[in-house]
Amino acid sequence: MVVFHYYKATTTAAGYPPKEKIHVPAVSMCKKCIIPKPARTHHCSICSMCILKMDHHCPWLNNCVGHFNHRYFFSFCLYMTLGCIYCSISSWSMFVDSYNAVESYYQTPPPEFTFMESSSHKCIIYLWVLTSSVAVALGGLTLWHAILITRGETSVERHINKKETRRLKERGRVFRNPYHHGRLNNWKLLFGVEKEGNHWLTRVLLPSAHLPKGDGIVWDCIFTRRDPMAI
């Protein structure tokens, strides 16, 4: 699962708005690309193009995270974190034995303690520290993205929505995210779950290359009021 989702996240294009002259429901114009920008689309300065439902540009993937590879990115982070946690827990006893062996070697070096044995113990210590560190760091990132997904936001939209919340609060109004369809529904939209039970197994717990719902240009919104952002 780690290898599959990493490969798909790096090789799958995030999605780009059409450049040809067709009717595209846009909310603004990109000043750099000089093309209409659909809702949730933002310009990536690194890729030098607009990205559909842009979340961020990931240097570890060398790719933008957007509409068509958001699921792959999050699944990679999730399974990588779980894998590191598993390695750290399962190898705890090996780490303790190796640490004690290396510590005793530096205090009173035994004559039978070979270079290969010392190197193997140090490798076990290094790998345990590495997997534990990745589990903590990547686990925090995964948790943050899980919160954003639950709220129906991307990393870019989180900053925009915070500013909009303050702006409307000064006017005595309350901000409402137009792309928040409920906590469970937000997860279903991300994972492309359409059928209960079966799709959670085949599309979430097993490798699946199915496309996300929608084209990333037109989005279902929850508001119908004159001022769409406020209630």
C-alpha positions, -999 to 999 in steps of 0.1 A, spaced: 0 0 0 29 24 8 47 17 -25 15 17 -46 2 51 -33 36 67 -34 40 57 -70 5 69 -79 9 102 -60 42 109 -79 30 99 -113 -6 111 -113 -12 147 -124 -31 168 -99 -54 182 -126 -53 214 -146 -81 236 -159 -87 235 -196 -68 261 -217 -89 258 -248 -117 283 -253 -147 264 -238 -173 274 -213 -157 269 -179 -175 281 -147 -148 303 -133 -146 324 -101 -116 345 -113 -88 348 -138 -53 337 -132 -30 366 -137 -1 344 -146 -17 317 -167 -42 342 -182 -70 315 -181 -102 312 -161 -98 297 -127 -126 273 -116 -136 271 -80 -109 257 -56 -82 261 -83 -50 279 -74 -18 287 -92 14 268 -82 45 290 -85 67 259 -86 48 241 -114 40 274 -131 4 264 -138 -30 263 -121 -40 232 -102 -75 219 -97 -84 217 -60 -48 225 -51 -37 214 -16 0 221 -18 32 213 -37 49 184 -21 87 183 -25 89 147 -14 67 137 -43 81 164 -67 44 169 -77 15 191 -68 -13 175 -46 -46 183 -61 -79 169 -72 -67 137 -90 -40 126 -66 -51 139 -32 -64 105 -22 -30 89 -32 -11 114 -12 -32 110 20 -32 72 17 6 72 13 10 93 45 -15 72 64 0 38 55 36 51 58 28 63 94 12 29 102 41 10 88 66 31 108 46 26 140 45 -11 134 82 -13 128 89 8 160 67 -13 182 77 -47 168 114 -40 170 115 -24 204 131 -54 221 157 -56 194 164 -19 199 169 -23 236 192 -53 232 213 -35 206 215 -3 227 226 -22 257 251 -42 237 267 -10 222 267 8 255 285 -22 272 309 -24 243 321 12 249 323 7 286 342 -26 287 349 -38 251 347 -76 250 374 -93 228 348 -114 210 327 -84 200 334 -81 162 331 -52 139 302 -68 121 283 -73 153 289 -37 164 277 -24 130 246 -45 130 236 -33 165 242 3 154 221 -2 123 192 -15 144 194 15 166 195 39 137 166 22 119 145 22 151 152 59 157 145 67 120 111 48 119 101 63 152 110 99 141 91 94 108 61 80 127 59 111 149 66 137 121 46 121 94 19 111 119 14 148 128 12 157 91 -13 130 85 -34 140 114 -35 176 102 -46 166 67 -72 143 83 -86 173 101 -87 193 69 -105 165 51 -130 162 78 -137 199 75 -139 197 37 -109 220 32 -75 219 15 -43 235 30 -48 265 8 -85 269 16 -77 267 53 -58 300 51 -84 316 29 -113 304 51 -96 318 82 -93 352 67 -129 350 55 -140 340 89 -124 370 105 -138 393 78 -174 381 82 -171 381 120 -164 418 119 -197 422 101 -216 401 126 -218 371 103 -207 335 105 -185 319 78 -198 286 63 -176 265 41 -195 258 9 -177 225 3 -183 210 37 -209 182 31 -206 166 65 -177 147 81 -185 113 68 -195 125 34 -162 145 31 -143 112 35 -165 94 11 -158 121 -15 -121 119 -10 -119 81 -12 -145 78 -39 -167 56 -18 -201 52 -34 -213 19 -20 -213 11 17 -191 -18 28 -178 -31 -5 -161 1 -16 -145 7 18 -127 -26 13 -118 -24 -24 -111 13 -26 -96 22 8 -81 -10 23 -68 -24 -10 -49 -7 -39 -73 10 -62 -67 34 -91 -103 46 -95 -108 83 -103 -123 107 -78 -158 119 -81 -162 149 -104 -139 166 -129 -124 191 -104 -140 220 -123 -176 220 -112 -183 215 -75 -214 208 -55 -220 237 -30 -242 236 1 -253 272 0 -282 289 -19 -282 323 -1 -273 356 -17 -242 359 3 -228 323 -2 -201 325 25 -222 337 54 -252 326 74 
